């Protein structure tokens, strides 16, 4: 499940493994205005260990919130019929 995957990623990061994130960045050139910026292709971004841990902590919070929402939706579905 997602929580186990996140815990595994946190352990790997703590053990010194790298965290790889694919991202896009809108970078204007000198001749482009803000409205004509190009979006680059997906590129690899390497995070510092601290930033990687922050990303995984945020991910863990999202996973936890999603599980709570599923529980509450099911509760409402069964109790409010």
C-alpha positions as CSV (number, residue, x, y, z in Angstrom):
1,X,0.0,0.0,0.0
2,X,1.0,3.7,-0.3
3,X,1.9,4.1,3.4
4,X,4.3,1.1,3.2
5,X,5.9,2.4,0.1
6,X,6.4,5.8,1.7
7,X,7.9,4.2,4.8
8,X,10.3,2.2,2.5
9,X,11.3,5.4,0.7
10,X,12.0,7.2,4.0
11,X,14.2,4.3,5.2
12,X,16.1,4.4,2.0
13,X,16.7,8.1,2.2
14,X,17.8,7.8,5.8
15,X,20.3,5.1,4.7
16,X,21.8,7.5,2.2
17,X,20.0,6.6,-1.0
18,X,19.1,9.4,-3.4
19,X,15.7,10.8,-4.0
20,X,14.9,11.4,-7.7
21,X,12.0,13.7,-8.7
22,X,10.8,14.3,-12.2
23,X,9.8,17.9,-12.7
24,X,9.0,20.7,-15.1
25,X,10.2,24.2,-14.8
26,X,8.9,27.2,-16.8
27,X,12.0,29.2,-17.7
28,X,11.6,32.4,-19.7
29,X,14.3,33.4,-22.1
30,X,15.4,37.1,-22.5
31,X,13.1,37.6,-25.5
32,X,10.0,35.9,-24.0
33,X,7.4,37.6,-21.8
34,X,5.8,35.9,-18.9
35,X,2.8,34.9,-21.0
36,X,5.0,33.1,-23.6
37,X,7.2,31.1,-21.4
38,X,8.1,27.6,-22.5
39,X,7.7,24.6,-20.3
40,X,10.7,22.3,-20.5
41,X,10.6,18.5,-20.8
42,X,10.6,16.4,-17.7
43,X,14.1,16.5,-16.1
44,X,15.6,14.8,-13.2
45,X,16.0,16.9,-10.0
46,X,18.2,15.7,-7.2
47,X,17.0,16.8,-3.8
48,X,19.1,17.3,-0.7
49,X,18.5,14.7,2.0
50,X,16.6,17.2,4.1
51,X,14.4,18.3,1.2
52,X,13.8,14.7,0.2
53,X,12.7,13.9,3.8
54,X,10.3,16.9,3.7
55,X,8.8,15.7,0.5
56,X,8.3,12.2,1.9
57,X,6.8,13.7,5.1
58,X,4.3,15.7,3.0
59,X,3.5,12.6,1.0
60,X,2.9,10.6,4.3
61,X,0.5,13.3,5.4
62,X,-1.4,13.2,2.1
63,X,-1.7,9.4,2.3
64,X,-3.0,9.6,5.9
65,X,-5.5,12.3,4.9
66,X,-6.7,10.2,2.0
67,X,-7.2,7.1,4.2
68,X,-9.2,9.3,6.7
69,X,-11.4,10.7,3.9
70,X,-12.1,7.2,2.6
71,X,-13.1,6.1,6.1
72,X,-15.4,9.2,6.6
73,X,-17.0,8.8,3.2
74,X,-17.8,5.2,3.9
75,X,-19.2,6.1,7.4
76,X,-21.4,8.8,5.9
77,X,-22.5,6.4,3.1
78,X,-23.5,3.7,5.6
79,X,-25.0,5.9,8.4
80,X,-26.8,8.5,6.4
81,X,-28.8,6.3,4.1
